[in-house]
Amino acid sequence: MNASPTSSAAAATSAEGARRTNVRYWILLLIFIVTTVNYADRATLSITGPAMREEFGFSAVQMGYIFSAFSWAYVMAQIPGGWLLDRFGARRIYAASIFVWSFFTLLQGWLGVFATIGSAMTVLFALRFAVGLAESPAFPANAKVVASWFPTAERGTASAIFNAAQYFAAVVFTPLMAWVVHSWGWHHVYLWMGLMGMALALVWLKIMRSPATHPAVNRAELAHIEQGGGLIHMNEGAGQGSEKAPAGWFYAKQLLSNRMLAGVYLGQYCINVLTYFFLTWFPVYLVQARGMSILKAGFVASLPAICGFLGGVLGGVISDSLLRKGYSLTFARKLPIVVGMLLSVSMIACNYVDAEWLVVGIMALAFFGKGIGALGWAVVADTAPKEVMGLAGSIFNTFGNIAGIVTPIVIGYILSVTGSFNGALVFVGINALVTVVSYLVIVKDIRRVELKHA
């Protein structure tokens, strides 16, 4: 007997309703694009630095402090930024963050004009400091959105993809910015990056919603996210009309006294030593220690970045694959981190080779390993208490980005005292080893922290 047209239409409708949408992947793409621009703006000084140093006469130590300016502010503003995320939600706070950091990036293009008011070093330090303040909510917001839009079994890959944007930024923007400096001058780098970021803030505000309120998400995808452990309301705070956000400092004390989280914080600090070496001194290393032109250094620096990007995505895929095969969350997260960091130690071998291609190859291996091991944000999404996702991510990011203060300054002093990058590479490599020790000795079981309430 043939089905009636009415019953056939109902069956088709039912099948269509059961077909799950994949809006979360488009949200991940948006996070990836924003994070790419975020890291490109952080790295502008590493590309424009040699030209600016020549124009304004900055010493190696002065450059170290200027490189660190971003991180002084970034670290100081992490906990207030996390509170704002929990209070007003990732959608509005992140949009404001993108717009403001892009505006201060734009202003750096007029350093010569502003330097007539004060010293060039002071003005540039202040502008980089302002960028750091504005960027402070960025990565906690990323973790908050991923924890909301992705079930646990997909979260490692999602976190690895947005974290790998730091390498993608180097792949795309490092050679592009080097070409702009070579062709038009360093000022234009800040002009175009600033304008692009301000436009992106409007795109974020237009597209971003929680899974529960996004008009393009169907019931099948919403159920997939929620049943898999996703916080589908993005845990928005009081500014979004839900219950009052919890008292931040009361819960911060519990997070800071947790042994597992202490090991995670230490590990992220050490991983970020590698990150900030790459963002600040690596192109300078290629120019000064290896004799490359700034244009060539810009293109060469993109090769380790490609490997870092591939490693970053692979680390997340491996971790989630281990979870799906039945391994514990602890094993699935720790294995890529430990193996990746051991590979990163290889950068010390650059001190013992002269061939340019071999130096680039060793750095590529080191940053491939760093990419594999950069699962810290997945661990945050797995462990942060659902009541204070923004605060937990901010504390994690605070410890991690202290490396952005320490690394450029320490390397600046190493160069000033020794006149060589050899000690700098040893310093970075040792931090990779400390990450391994931290995850193997201090961090035990990886699990979500349960808070005691006031």
C-alpha positions as CSV (number, residue, x, y, z in Angstrom):
1,M,0.0,0.0,0.0
2,N,1.4,3.4,-1.0
3,A,1.7,6.1,1.7
4,S,-0.6,9.1,1.3
5,P,0.9,12.5,0.3
6,T,0.1,13.8,3.8
7,S,1.9,11.0,5.6
8,S,4.9,11.2,3.2
9,A,5.2,15.0,3.9
10,A,5.0,14.3,7.6
11,A,7.8,11.7,7.4
12,A,10.0,14.1,5.4
13,T,9.4,16.8,7.9
14,S,10.3,14.5,10.8
15,A,13.5,13.4,9.0
16,E,14.4,17.0,8.4
17,G,13.8,17.8,12.1
18,A,16.1,14.9,13.1
19,R,18.9,16.1,11.0
20,R,21.2,17.9,13.3
21,T,22.5,21.4,12.4
22,N,26.1,22.3,12.9
23,V,26.0,25.9,13.9
24,R,28.7,25.2,16.6
25,Y,31.3,24.8,13.8
26,W,30.5,28.3,12.4
27,I,30.8,29.7,16.0
28,L,34.2,28.0,16.2
29,L,35.2,29.5,12.9
30,L,34.3,32.9,14.3
31,I,36.3,32.4,17.4
32,F,39.2,31.2,15.3
33,I,39.1,34.3,13.1
34,V,38.9,36.6,16.2
35,T,41.8,34.8,17.9
36,T,43.9,35.0,14.7
37,V,43.5,38.8,14.7
38,N,44.1,38.9,18.4
39,Y,47.5,37.2,18.1
40,A,48.4,39.2,15.0
41,D,47.9,42.4,16.9
42,R,50.1,41.0,19.7
43,A,52.8,40.2,17.2
44,T,52.8,43.5,15.3
45,L,55.8,44.7,17.4
46,S,57.9,41.7,16.7
47,I,57.7,42.5,13.0
48,T,57.8,46.3,13.1
49,G,60.3,46.3,16.0
50,P,63.5,46.3,14.0
51,A,62.4,49.2,11.9
52,M,61.1,51.1,15.0
53,R,64.2,50.3,16.9
54,E,66.3,51.8,14.1
55,E,64.1,54.9,13.9
56,F,63.8,55.6,17.6
57,G,67.0,54.1,18.9
58,F,65.6,51.6,21.4
59,S,68.2,49.4,23.2
60,A,67.7,45.6,23.6
61,V,66.7,46.1,27.2
62,Q,64.2,48.8,26.3
63,M,62.8,46.5,23.6
64,G,62.4,43.8,26.2
65,Y,60.3,46.1,28.4
66,I,58.3,47.4,25.5
67,F,57.6,43.8,24.4
68,S,56.4,43.1,28.0
69,A,54.1,46.1,28.2
70,F,51.2,44.2,26.8
71,S,51.5,41.4,29.3
72,W,51.7,43.7,32.4
73,A,48.3,45.0,31.6
74,Y,46.9,41.7,30.3
75,V,47.8,39.9,33.6
76,M,46.5,42.7,35.8
77,A,43.2,42.8,34.0
78,Q,42.5,39.1,33.8
79,I,40.4,38.7,37.0
80,P,38.4,41.9,36.5
81,G,37.9,40.7,32.9
82,G,36.7,37.3,34.0
83,W,34.3,39.0,36.4
84,L,32.9,41.1,33.6
85,L,32.4,38.0,31.5
86,D,30.4,36.3,34.3
87,R,28.5,39.5,35.0
88,F,27.6,40.7,31.5
89,G,28.2,37.7,29.2
90,A,30.8,36.9,26.5
91,R,28.8,38.4,23.6
92,R,28.9,42.1,24.7
93,I,32.2,42.1,26.7
94,Y,34.1,40.4,23.9
95,A,32.7,42.8,21.2
96,A,33.8,45.7,23.3
97,S,37.2,44.1,23.9
98,I,37.8,43.5,20.2
99,F,36.9,47.1,19.3
100,V,39.0,48.8,22.0
101,W,42.2,46.7,21.5
102,S,41.9,47.4,17.7
103,F,41.6,51.1,18.4
104,F,44.8,51.2,20.4
105,T,46.5,49.1,17.8
106,L,45.5,51.8,15.2
107,L,47.0,54.5,17.4
108,Q,50.4,52.9,17.5
109,G,50.8,53.9,13.8
110,W,51.1,57.5,14.9
111,L,53.9,56.9,17.4
112,G,56.0,59.5,15.9
113,V,53.3,62.1,16.4
114,F,52.6,61.1,20.0
115,A,56.3,60.9,20.7
116,T,56.4,64.7,20.4
117,I,54.5,64.8,23.7
118,G,56.7,62.3,25.6
119,S,59.5,59.9,24.9
120,A,58.8,57.3,22.2
121,M,59.5,54.4,24.6
122,T,57.0,55.8,27.1
123,V,54.3,56.4,24.5
124,L,54.7,53.0,22.9
125,F,54.8,51.2,26.3
126,A,51.5,53.0,27.2
127,L,49.8,52.0,23.9
128,R,50.9,48.4,24.2
129,F,49.7,48.5,27.8
130,A,46.3,49.7,26.7
131,V,46.1,46.9,24.1
132,G,46.8,44.4,26.9
133,L,44.1,45.8,29.1
134,A,41.5,45.5,26.3
135,E,42.5,42.0,25.2
136,S,42.2,40.6,28.8
137,P,38.7,39.0,28.4
138,A,39.5,37.3,25.0
139,F,40.7,33.8,25.9
140,P,38.5,33.4,29.0
141,A,35.6,34.3,26.6
142,N,36.8,31.7,24.1
143,A,36.8,29.0,26.8
144,K,33.4,30.1,28.0
145,V,31.9,30.0,24.5
146,V,33.5,26.6,23.7
147,A,32.2,25.1,27.0
148,S,28.8,26.3,26.0
149,W,28.7,25.3,22.4
150,F,30.6,22.0,22.5
151,P,30.0,18.7,24.3
152,T,33.0,17.3,26.3
153,A,34.0,14.8,23.7
154,E,34.4,17.6,21.1
155,R,35.9,20.2,23.4
156,G,39.5,19.2,23.1
157,T,39.5,19.6,19.3
158,A,37.5,22.9,19.5
159,S,39.9,24.4,22.1
160,A,42.9,23.2,20.2
161,I,41.6,24.8,17.0
162,F,41.0,28.3,18.6
163,N,44.3,28.0,20.4
164,A,46.1,27.1,17.1
165,A,45.0,30.4,15.8
166,Q,48.2,31.9,17.3
167,Y,50.2,29.9,14.7
168,F,47.8,30.6,11.9
169,A,48.2,34.3,12.7
170,A,51.9,33.9,12.3
171,V,51.5,31.9,9.1
172,V,49.3,34.5,7.5
173,F,50.2,37.8,9.1
174,T,53.9,37.5,9.8
175,P,54.9,37.5,6.1
176,L,52.1,39.9,5.2
177,M,53.2,42.4,7.9
178,A,56.8,42.0,6.9
179,W,55.9,42.8,3.3
180,V,53.9,45.9,4.4
181,V,56.9,47.1,6.4
182,H,59.2,46.5,3.5
183,S,56.9,48.1,0.9
184,W,55.1,50.9,2.7
185,G,56.6,51.3,6.2
186,W,55.8,50.1,9.7
187,H,53.1,52.6,10.3
188,H,50.7,50.9,7.8
189,V,50.8,47.6,9.8
190,Y,49.0,49.3,12.7
191,L,46.6,51.2,10.5
192,W,45.2,48.1,8.6
193,M,45.2,45.8,11.6
194,G,43.3,48.4,13.7
195,L,40.6,49.0,11.1
196,M,40.1,45.3,10.4
197,G,39.7,44.6,14.1
198,M,37.1,47.3,14.6
199,A,35.0,45.9,11.8
200,L,35.3,42.4,13.3
201,A,33.9,43.6,16.6
202,L,30.6,44.4,14.8
203,V,30.6,41.0,13.1
204,W,30.9,39.3,16.5
205,L,28.1,41.3,18.0
206,K,25.9,40.4,15.0
207,I,26.5,36.6,15.0
208,M,27.2,35.5,18.6
209,R,24.4,34.0,20.7
210,S,24.2,31.2,23.2
211,P,23.1,27.8,21.8
212,A,19.8,28.1,23.6
213,T,18.9,31.4,21.9
214,H,20.6,31.1,18.5
215,P,17.9,31.1,15.8
216,A,19.8,28.7,13.5
217,V,20.3,25.9,16.0
218,N,17.7,23.1,15.8
219,R,16.5,20.9,18.7
220,A,18.7,18.0,17.6
221,E,21.9,20.0,17.8
222,L,20.9,21.7,21.1
223,A,20.2,18.2,22.6
224,H,23.6,16.9,21.3
225,I,25.4,19.8,23.0
226,E,23.5,19.7,26.3
227,Q,23.5,15.9,26.7
228,G,27.2,15.9,26.0
229,G,27.9,18.4,28.8
230,G,27.7,21.7,27.0
231,L,26.4,24.7,29.1
232,I,23.9,25.8,26.5
233,H,22.9,29.1,28.1
234,M,26.6,30.2,28.1
235,N,26.1,30.7,31.9
236,E,25.5,34.4,31.3
237,G,25.5,36.6,34.4
238,A,23.2,39.1,36.0
239,G,23.8,41.6,33.2
240,Q,22.0,39.2,30.9
241,G,19.0,38.9,33.0
242,S,19.7,35.7,34.9
243,E,20.5,35.2,38.5
244,K,23.2,37.3,40.2
245,A,26.8,36.4,39.4
246,P,28.5,34.8,42.4
247,A,31.0,36.6,44.6
248,G,34.2,36.4,42.6
249,W,36.9,36.6,45.4
250,F,35.2,34.0,47.6
251,Y,35.4,31.5,44.8
252,A,38.8,32.7,43.5
253,K,40.4,31.6,46.9
254,Q,39.0,28.1,46.3
255,L,40.4,27.9,42.8
256,L,43.8,29.2,43.9
257,S,44.1,26.6,46.7
258,N,43.3,23.6,44.4
259,R,46.4,21.4,43.8
260,M,45.3,20.2,40.4
261,L,44.7,23.7,39.2
262,A,48.0,24.9,40.6
263,G,49.8,22.4,38.4
264,V,47.7,23.5,35.4
265,Y,48.6,27.1,36.1
266,L,52.3,26.4,36.3
267,G,52.2,24.3,33.2
268,Q,50.4,27.1,31.3
269,Y,53.0,29.7,32.4
270,C,55.8,27.5,31.1
271,I,54.0,26.8,27.8
272,N,53.5,30.5,27.3
273,V,57.2,31.1,27.7
274,L,57.5,29.4,24.3
275,T,54.5,31.4,23.0
276,Y,56.0,34.8,24.0
277,F,59.4,33.9,22.7
278,F,57.8,33.3,19.3
279,L,55.6,36.4,19.5
280,T,58.4,38.8,20.6
281,W,62.1,37.8,20.0
282,F,61.9,35.0,17.4
283,P,61.9,37.3,14.3
284,V,64.6,39.4,16.0
285,Y,66.6,36.1,16.5
286,L,66.4,35.3,12.8
287,V,67.6,38.9,11.9
288,Q,70.3,39.4,14.5
289,A,71.6,35.8,15.2
290,R,71.0,34.3,11.8
291,G,71.6,37.4,9.6
292,M,68.3,37.4,7.7
293,S,66.6,40.4,6.3
294,I,63.3,41.4,8.0
295,L,61.4,40.4,4.8
296,K,63.1,37.0,4.8
297,A,62.7,36.6,8.5
298,G,58.9,37.3,8.2
299,F,58.5,34.5,5.7
300,V,60.9,32.0,7.4
301,A,59.0,32.6,10.8
302,S,55.8,31.4,9.1
303,L,57.3,27.9,8.6
304,P,57.5,26.9,12.3
305,A,54.2,28.6,12.7
306,I,52.6,26.2,10.1
307,C,54.0,23.3,12.1
308,G,52.7,24.8,15.3
309,F,49.2,25.1,13.8
310,L,49.2,21.5,12.5
311,G,50.4,20.3,15.9
312,G,47.8,22.4,17.7
313,V,44.9,20.9,15.7
314,L,46.5,17.4,15.9
315,G,46.8,17.6,19.7
316,G,43.1,18.3,20.1
317,V,42.1,15.5,17.7
318,I,44.4,13.0,19.4
319,S,43.0,14.0,22.9
320,D,39.3,13.7,21.8
321,S,40.1,10.5,20.0
322,L,41.5,8.9,23.1
323,L,38.4,10.0,25.0
324,R,36.1,8.4,22.5
325,K,38.1,5.1,22.7
326,G,37.4,5.0,26.4
327,Y,40.6,6.4,27.9
328,S,40.2,8.6,31.0
329,L,40.0,12.4,30.6
330,T,43.2,12.6,32.6
331,F,45.1,10.4,30.2
332,A,43.6,11.9,27.1
333,R,44.6,15.4,28.1
334,K,48.0,14.7,29.6
335,L,49.5,12.5,26.9
336,P,49.6,15.1,24.2
337,I,50.8,17.7,26.6
338,V,53.8,15.7,27.9
339,V,54.8,14.4,24.4
340,G,54.5,17.8,22.9
341,M,56.6,19.6,25.5
342,L,59.3,17.0,25.2
343,L,59.5,17.7,21.5
344,S,59.7,21.5,22.2
345,V,62.9,21.0,24.2
346,S,64.6,20.3,20.9
347,M,65.0,24.1,20.2
348,I,68.1,24.1,22.4
349,A,69.8,22.1,19.6
350,C,69.8,25.3,17.4
351,N,72.7,26.5,19.6
352,Y,74.9,23.7,18.0
353,V,74.1,24.0,14.3
354,D,74.9,26.6,11.7
355,A,73.0,25.6,8.6
356,E,70.0,27.9,8.2
357,W,67.7,25.1,6.9
358,L,68.5,23.0,10.0
359,V,67.8,25.9,12.4
360,V,64.4,26.4,10.7
361,G,63.7,22.6,10.8
362,I,64.5,22.3,14.5
363,M,62.3,25.3,15.3
364,A,59.6,23.8,13.2
365,L,59.8,20.6,15.3
366,A,59.8,22.5,18.5
367,F,56.7,24.5,17.6
368,F,55.0,21.4,16.3
369,G,55.5,19.9,19.7
370,K,54.3,23.1,21.4
371,G,51.2,23.0,19.3
372,I,50.4,19.4,20.3
373,G,50.9,20.2,24.0
374,A,48.9,23.4,24.1
375,L,45.7,21.8,25.5
376,G,45.5,24.1,28.6
377,W,42.3,25.7,27.5
378,A,40.6,22.4,26.9
379,V,41.6,21.5,30.5
380,V,40.1,24.8,31.7
381,A,36.8,23.9,29.9
382,D,36.9,20.5,31.5
383,T,37.7,21.6,35.1
384,A,36.3,25.1,35.6
385,P,33.2,25.3,37.9
386,K,30.2,26.1,35.8
387,E,29.2,29.0,38.1
388,V,32.4,30.9,37.4
389,M,33.7,29.9,34.0
390,G,34.9,33.4,33.2
391,L,36.7,33.8,36.5
392,A,38.3,30.4,36.3
393,G,39.6,31.1,32.8
394,S,40.9,34.5,33.9
395,I,42.9,33.1,36.8
396,F,44.4,30.4,34.5
397,N,45.2,33.1,31.9
398,T,46.7,35.4,34.6
399,F,49.3,32.8,35.5
400,G,49.9,31.8,31.9
401,N,50.6,35.4,30.8
402,I,52.9,36.3,33.5
403,A,55.3,34.6,31.1
404,G,54.6,37.5,28.7
405,I,56.1,39.8,31.3
406,V,59.0,37.6,32.3
407,T,60.1,36.1,28.9
408,P,60.9,39.3,26.8
409,I,62.6,41.0,29.8
410,V,64.7,38.0,30.7
411,I,65.7,37.4,27.1
412,G,66.5,41.2,26.7
413,Y,68.9,41.0,29.7
414,I,70.4,37.7,28.4
415,L,71.2,39.4,25.1
416,S,72.5,42.5,26.9
417,V,74.9,40.5,29.1
418,T,76.0,37.8,26.7
419,G,75.4,39.3,23.3
420,S,74.0,35.9,22.2
421,F,70.7,34.1,21.9
422,N,72.2,30.8,23.1
423,G,71.2,31.4,26.7
424,A,67.7,32.5,25.6
425,L,67.0,29.2,23.8
426,V,68.2,27.2,26.9
427,F,65.9,29.4,29.1
428,V,62.9,28.6,26.8
429,G,63.7,24.9,26.5
430,I,64.0,24.4,30.3
431,N,60.4,25.8,30.7
432,A,59.1,23.2,28.3
433,L,60.6,20.5,30.7
434,V,59.0,22.2,33.7
435,T,55.6,21.8,32.0
436,V,56.2,18.0,31.8
437,V,57.1,17.8,35.5
438,S,54.1,19.9,36.4
439,Y,51.5,17.7,34.6
440,L,53.2,14.4,35.7
441,V,53.9,15.3,39.4
442,I,51.5,18.1,40.5
443,V,48.4,17.6,38.4
444,K,46.8,14.3,39.3
445,D,43.2,13.5,38.1
446,I,41.7,16.1,35.7
447,R,38.1,16.7,36.8
448,R,35.6,19.5,37.2
449,V,36.1,21.4,40.4
450,E,33.1,21.6,42.8
451,L,32.8,24.8,44.7
452,K,31.8,25.3,48.3
453,H,29.1,28.0,48.5
454,A,28.9,30.9,50.9
